[in-house]
Amino acid sequence: MSYSFDLVGVVPVLKFFEHQQRVEQNPHRGKAYLGSYQCTLDAFIKSTQAIPYKPNWDWDEVVRTIVDFWFKHEAKVRYWRSELEILGQENVIVAQVVNFEAMRTELESLFDF
């Protein structure tokens, strides 16, 4: 399977958890969101264990994708780390993990009549 990981923003903690409860209940979804109080590689790897309604993905491969992102996008990591520090403790940094195969299946199902 092929995965992607990207840091997407900083949001208030409550808003992030409300989003997870509302949107991420489908175990067959093509993407998942990770939230962390710290913008560190270890924190995001740990956050993969806390996903409610965790999809049936290759989570070892997801972790490898996160590590690969971390080493290739140092400037982006630094930017989001500073944004999180500026906005304070009431917020989390959010990342998106995409499973391309599941996303394709999800999108194709939109065209099934």
Secondary structure, 3 states (H helix, E strand, C coil): CCEEEEEEEEEEHHHHHHHHHHHCCCCCCCEEEEEECCCCHHHHHHHHHHCCCCCCCCHHHHHHHHHHHHHHCHHHHHHHHHHHHHHCCCEEEEEEEEEHHHHHHHHHHCCCC
